[in-house]
Amino acid sequence: MAKLTQLLVLTALILPTWSVAQEDPGTDAVFRVEVDMVLLNVAVTDKKGNYVTNLRPWDFQVSEDGIQQALATFGEGSEAPRRLGEFVAGKSTPRLVQPYSVRVGRALRDGPIMPPMIQETPESVASMATGASVYVLFDTSNYMYRGFVYAQDAITEFIRSLDRPDRVAFYSYSRDFARVVPITSDRVEVLRGVRKTVAGDDAALYNAVLMTLRDAAKVSGRKMIVVFSNGPDNASMVAPEDVRELAQAEGIPIYMISTREARHDPVSTAVFERMSMSTGGKAYFAKDWQDQQKAFASIRDDLTHLYAVSYYPQPNPNRGWRDINVNLIGDHLKDFRVRTRSGYRPRLPRAGGQ
């Protein structure tokens, strides 16, 4: 009976809420699934990994199950997404930006270097809602006894480097899950929270990611989860595939930084790579503190250069998994690469819904 109760609780946890009914235009049958505006975080790079900036809405073509979608809003970096009518039509002029992590890697011999912080001005304070919400999840299990202080240092530098419009939450996990500092724009409070953490029990990583996703889903705007893990999960009750599907449904990219070399833990490596790739994030395997710094710098780069693209799904009879494809339009963009989440699964209306 106890196991059944746990299963029911976990099932309830992983079901997101959507809100717009759809009808099949090709038949008289009416079915209902609950969907909402779909938000995509889209990274565009060239073959060398340089970010492609200065693109415009008409450079992107989005389809869902092969059905072309009309974009609703569009934004780049930390700017507030705008409706398409606010853009002036014309050919875009793409610009290439070298990843900051490359410059960090070259400069490590001279000491750690992080991106310059944006100065806080009345204008930047007023634009707080235009940034992203970044949820940092820190492994404080007994796997972290070695290198704990180095990990805290890497997280601290990452938080300091984030642009001012961005908000940060800092959570930790071992067997238990702790919301050390809820989402806030107060960097000092978050940094104090990082320093308060101590290493402890077994690791329930997927439980913690699930709870973090549920918190992030309640916040509007762009958001991402950054997980710092030093070992495999050995205490969760929820499966990683369920967590991955919820992240895809909510449109929240997951970035995984593991301090274990991939060859030493192939099972967790496969899970981390699949979870991050399918949600539009990345997985990193850092063997030392220098790799940790470069991984955090790379994530900060992604956050700075992502495009925010949204659309309201066109009528679609498919109540199961829906594939999302994002392509660039134009010969001058054909060699660039696009990374975003692979799709989502709409949910049936809740009991009692109309």
C-alpha positions as CSV (number, residue, x, y, z in Angstrom):
1,M,0.0,0.0,0.0
2,A,2.9,2.4,0.8
3,K,4.5,1.7,-2.6
4,L,1.2,2.4,-4.3
5,T,0.8,5.7,-2.5
6,Q,4.3,6.8,-3.5
7,L,3.6,5.9,-7.1
8,L,0.4,8.0,-7.1
9,V,2.2,11.0,-5.6
10,L,5.0,10.9,-8.1
11,T,2.5,10.6,-11.0
12,A,0.8,13.7,-9.8
13,L,4.1,15.5,-9.5
14,I,5.2,15.0,-13.1
15,L,1.9,16.1,-14.8
16,P,2.2,19.7,-16.0
17,T,-0.8,22.0,-16.5
18,W,-1.8,23.3,-19.9
19,S,-4.8,25.5,-20.8
20,V,-6.1,25.7,-24.5
21,A,-8.4,23.1,-26.0
22,Q,-7.8,21.9,-29.7
23,E,-10.2,20.4,-32.2
24,D,-9.4,18.1,-35.2
25,P,-10.3,20.2,-38.2
26,G,-10.5,17.2,-40.5
27,T,-13.3,15.3,-38.7
28,D,-16.5,16.0,-36.8
29,A,-15.0,14.5,-33.7
30,V,-14.0,16.8,-30.9
31,F,-11.2,16.0,-28.6
32,R,-9.5,18.1,-26.0
33,V,-5.9,18.4,-24.9
34,E,-4.6,21.2,-22.8
35,V,-1.8,23.2,-24.4
36,D,-0.4,26.7,-23.9
37,M,2.0,29.0,-25.6
38,V,5.1,27.0,-26.4
39,L,8.4,28.8,-25.5
40,L,11.6,27.6,-27.1
41,N,15.1,28.6,-26.1
42,V,17.1,28.3,-29.3
43,A,20.9,28.4,-29.6
44,V,22.4,29.0,-33.1
45,T,26.1,28.3,-33.7
46,D,28.5,27.8,-36.6
47,K,30.5,24.7,-37.2
48,K,33.3,26.0,-34.9
49,G,30.9,26.6,-32.0
50,N,30.8,30.4,-32.4
51,Y,27.4,31.9,-31.5
52,V,25.4,33.4,-34.3
53,T,23.7,36.7,-33.1
54,N,21.6,39.4,-34.7
55,L,19.1,37.1,-36.3
56,R,15.4,38.1,-36.7
57,P,12.1,36.3,-36.5
58,W,11.8,35.7,-40.2
59,D,15.1,33.7,-40.2
60,F,13.4,31.0,-38.2
61,Q,10.9,28.4,-39.3
62,V,9.2,26.3,-36.5
63,S,7.1,23.2,-37.1
64,E,5.3,20.8,-34.8
65,D,4.7,17.4,-36.1
66,G,5.4,18.9,-39.6
67,I,2.7,21.6,-39.1
68,Q,4.3,25.0,-39.6
69,Q,3.7,27.4,-36.7
70,A,3.2,31.1,-36.7
71,L,5.6,32.8,-34.2
72,A,4.0,34.9,-31.5
73,T,7.0,36.5,-29.8
74,F,10.8,36.7,-30.4
75,G,13.7,37.9,-28.4
76,E,17.5,37.6,-28.2
77,G,19.7,37.3,-25.1
78,S,18.4,39.2,-22.1
79,E,16.1,41.5,-24.1
80,A,12.3,41.2,-23.5
81,P,10.6,39.1,-26.1
82,R,8.5,41.3,-28.5
83,R,5.5,40.6,-30.7
84,L,6.4,40.1,-34.4
85,G,4.7,43.3,-35.4
86,E,7.3,45.3,-33.5
87,F,10.1,44.2,-35.8
88,V,11.0,46.1,-39.0
89,A,11.2,43.7,-42.0
90,G,14.5,43.3,-43.7
91,K,17.4,40.9,-44.3
92,S,19.3,40.1,-41.2
93,T,23.1,40.5,-40.9
94,P,24.3,37.6,-38.7
95,R,27.3,38.2,-36.5
96,L,29.6,35.6,-35.0
97,V,30.6,35.7,-31.3
98,Q,33.4,33.5,-30.1
99,P,32.4,31.6,-26.9
100,Y,33.7,33.2,-23.8
101,S,34.7,29.7,-22.5
102,V,37.4,29.6,-25.2
103,R,38.9,32.8,-23.9
104,V,38.7,31.5,-20.3
105,G,40.5,28.4,-21.3
106,R,43.3,30.4,-22.8
107,A,43.6,32.6,-19.8
108,L,43.5,30.0,-17.0
109,R,47.2,29.9,-16.7
110,D,47.0,33.6,-15.6
111,G,44.3,33.0,-13.1
112,P,40.5,32.7,-13.2
113,I,38.7,35.2,-15.4
114,M,34.9,35.7,-15.6
115,P,32.8,37.9,-17.8
116,P,32.3,41.6,-16.7
117,M,29.2,42.2,-14.7
118,I,26.6,44.6,-16.1
119,Q,26.5,47.8,-13.9
120,E,23.2,48.2,-12.1
121,T,21.3,51.3,-13.3
122,P,17.7,52.5,-12.9
123,E,17.1,51.2,-16.4
124,S,18.5,47.8,-15.6
125,V,16.6,47.5,-12.4
126,A,13.4,48.4,-14.2
127,S,14.0,45.6,-16.7
128,M,14.4,42.8,-14.2
129,A,11.4,41.0,-15.8
130,T,13.3,40.8,-19.1
131,G,16.1,38.5,-17.8
132,A,16.1,34.7,-17.1
133,S,15.4,32.7,-14.0
134,V,18.4,30.5,-13.3
135,Y,18.0,27.6,-10.8
136,V,21.3,26.2,-9.6
137,L,21.1,22.7,-8.0
138,F,24.1,21.7,-6.0
139,D,25.0,18.1,-5.1
140,T,25.8,18.1,-1.3
141,S,25.7,14.3,-1.0
142,N,28.5,12.2,0.4
143,Y,29.9,12.0,-3.1
144,M,31.0,15.7,-2.6
145,Y,33.5,15.2,0.2
146,R,36.4,15.7,-2.2
147,G,36.5,19.0,-4.0
148,F,33.6,20.5,-2.1
149,V,35.2,24.0,-1.6
150,Y,36.3,24.1,-5.3
151,A,32.8,23.3,-6.3
152,Q,31.4,26.2,-4.1
153,D,34.0,28.5,-5.7
154,A,33.0,27.6,-9.2
155,I,29.3,28.1,-8.4
156,T,30.0,31.4,-6.7
157,E,31.9,32.8,-9.7
158,F,29.1,31.6,-12.1
159,I,26.5,33.5,-10.0
160,R,28.6,36.6,-9.9
161,S,29.0,36.6,-13.6
162,L,25.3,36.5,-14.5
163,D,23.8,39.7,-16.1
164,R,21.8,41.9,-13.8
165,P,18.4,41.2,-15.3
166,D,18.8,37.5,-14.4
167,R,17.4,36.1,-11.2
168,V,18.9,33.2,-9.4
169,A,17.7,30.4,-7.0
170,F,20.1,28.1,-5.2
171,Y,19.0,24.7,-4.1
172,S,20.9,21.7,-2.8
173,Y,20.3,18.0,-2.5
174,S,21.6,14.8,-0.9
175,R,18.9,12.3,0.1
176,D,16.8,15.4,1.1
177,F,16.0,18.5,-1.1
178,A,16.7,22.0,0.3
179,R,15.5,25.3,-1.2
180,V,18.4,27.2,0.3
181,V,17.6,30.5,-1.5
182,P,14.3,30.9,-3.5
183,I,14.4,32.8,-6.8
184,T,15.7,36.3,-6.2
185,S,17.7,39.2,-7.8
186,D,19.7,39.6,-4.6
187,R,23.1,38.1,-5.5
188,V,24.5,38.6,-2.0
189,E,21.8,36.4,-0.5
190,V,22.5,33.6,-3.0
191,L,26.2,33.7,-2.4
192,R,25.7,33.4,1.3
193,G,23.5,30.4,0.7
194,V,26.2,28.7,-1.4
195,R,28.7,29.1,1.5
196,K,26.3,27.6,4.0
197,T,26.1,24.2,2.3
198,V,27.8,21.1,3.8
199,A,28.3,17.6,2.4
200,G,26.1,14.8,3.7
201,D,23.9,11.8,2.8
202,D,23.1,9.7,-0.3
203,A,22.2,11.3,-3.6
204,A,18.6,11.7,-4.8
205,L,19.4,13.7,-7.9
206,Y,16.3,13.0,-10.0
207,N,13.9,13.7,-7.1
208,A,15.7,17.1,-6.7
209,V,15.5,18.0,-10.4
210,L,11.8,17.1,-10.4
211,M,11.1,19.5,-7.5
212,T,13.2,22.2,-9.1
213,L,11.3,21.9,-12.3
214,R,8.0,22.2,-10.5
215,D,9.2,25.5,-8.9
216,A,10.6,26.8,-12.1
217,A,7.3,26.1,-13.9
218,K,5.5,28.5,-11.6
219,V,7.7,31.4,-12.8
220,S,7.0,33.2,-16.0
221,G,9.5,34.0,-18.7
222,R,12.8,32.3,-19.6
223,K,14.3,29.8,-17.1
224,M,17.0,27.2,-17.0
225,I,18.3,24.6,-14.5
226,V,22.0,24.2,-13.9
227,V,22.9,20.9,-12.0
228,F,26.3,20.4,-10.4
229,S,26.6,16.7,-9.6
230,N,29.6,14.7,-8.3
231,G,28.1,11.2,-8.7
232,P,25.2,9.0,-9.8
233,D,21.8,8.9,-8.3
234,N,21.4,6.2,-5.6
235,A,18.3,7.3,-3.7
236,S,15.6,8.7,-6.0
237,M,12.0,7.3,-6.3
238,V,11.4,9.0,-9.7
239,A,12.9,7.8,-13.0
240,P,15.1,10.1,-15.0
241,E,12.9,9.7,-18.1
242,D,9.9,11.1,-16.3
243,V,12.0,14.1,-15.2
244,R,13.2,14.6,-18.7
245,E,9.7,14.6,-20.2
246,L,8.5,17.1,-17.7
247,A,11.4,19.4,-18.6
248,Q,10.5,19.1,-22.2
249,A,6.8,19.8,-21.6
250,E,7.7,22.9,-19.6
251,G,10.3,24.1,-22.0
252,I,13.1,24.3,-19.4
253,P,16.6,23.4,-20.5
254,I,18.7,21.4,-18.1
255,Y,22.5,21.9,-18.0
256,M,24.4,19.1,-16.2
257,I,28.0,19.5,-14.9
258,S,29.4,16.2,-13.6
259,T,32.8,16.0,-11.9
260,R,33.1,12.4,-12.8
261,E,34.9,11.5,-16.1
262,A,32.4,10.0,-18.5
263,R,34.3,6.8,-18.9
264,H,34.1,6.1,-15.2
265,D,30.3,6.2,-15.0
266,P,28.8,5.3,-18.4
267,V,25.3,4.9,-17.2
268,S,25.0,8.3,-15.6
269,T,26.8,9.8,-18.5
270,A,24.2,8.5,-20.9
271,V,21.4,9.8,-18.7
272,F,22.9,13.2,-18.3
273,E,23.6,13.6,-22.0
274,R,20.1,12.5,-23.0
275,M,18.4,14.7,-20.4
276,S,20.4,17.8,-21.4
277,M,20.3,17.3,-25.2
278,S,16.6,16.6,-25.4
279,T,15.7,19.8,-23.3
280,G,18.0,22.1,-25.3
281,G,20.8,22.2,-22.6
282,K,24.3,20.7,-22.5
283,A,26.2,18.1,-20.4
284,Y,29.8,18.7,-19.2
285,F,32.2,16.2,-17.6
286,A,34.8,18.2,-15.6
287,K,37.7,16.3,-14.3
288,D,39.2,19.3,-12.4
289,W,38.4,22.8,-11.2
290,Q,39.6,24.3,-14.4
291,D,37.1,22.3,-16.4
292,Q,34.4,23.3,-13.9
293,Q,35.1,26.9,-14.6
294,K,35.0,26.4,-18.3
295,A,31.7,24.6,-18.1
296,F,30.1,27.3,-16.1
297,A,31.5,30.0,-18.5
298,S,30.0,28.0,-21.4
299,I,26.5,27.9,-19.7
300,R,26.7,31.6,-19.0
301,D,27.5,32.1,-22.7
302,D,24.5,30.1,-23.7
303,L,22.2,32.1,-21.5
304,T,23.5,35.3,-23.0
305,H,23.1,34.2,-26.6
306,L,19.9,32.2,-26.7
307,Y,16.9,33.3,-28.8
308,A,13.5,33.2,-27.1
309,V,10.9,32.0,-29.7
310,S,7.3,31.3,-28.9
311,Y,4.1,30.2,-30.7
312,Y,0.6,29.0,-30.0
313,P,0.3,25.5,-31.5
314,Q,-1.9,25.0,-34.5
315,P,-4.8,22.5,-34.3
316,N,-3.3,19.0,-34.2
317,P,-5.1,15.7,-33.6
318,N,-2.0,14.1,-32.1
319,R,-2.5,13.7,-28.3
320,G,0.8,12.0,-27.9
321,W,4.4,13.1,-28.4
322,R,4.8,16.1,-30.6
323,D,8.1,16.7,-32.5
324,I,9.4,20.2,-32.6
325,N,11.8,21.3,-35.5
326,V,13.4,24.6,-35.8
327,N,15.1,25.5,-39.1
328,L,16.8,28.6,-40.4
329,I,15.6,30.1,-43.7
330,G,18.0,31.4,-46.4
331,D,21.1,30.4,-48.1
332,H,23.3,32.7,-46.0
333,L,22.2,30.7,-42.9
334,K,22.3,27.1,-44.2
335,D,25.6,26.2,-42.6
336,F,24.5,27.2,-39.1
337,R,23.4,24.8,-36.4
338,V,20.3,25.0,-34.2
339,R,19.9,23.5,-30.7
340,T,16.6,23.5,-28.8
341,R,14.2,21.0,-27.1
342,S,13.1,18.1,-29.3
343,G,9.4,18.2,-28.4
344,Y,6.8,17.8,-25.7
345,R,3.7,15.7,-24.8
346,P,0.4,17.6,-24.3
347,R,-1.7,16.6,-21.4
348,L,-5.4,15.6,-21.3
349,P,-7.6,18.0,-19.4
350,R,-7.8,17.5,-15.7
351,A,-10.8,15.8,-14.3
352,G,-13.8,18.1,-14.1
353,G,-12.3,20.4,-16.8
354,Q,-14.6,21.7,-19.6
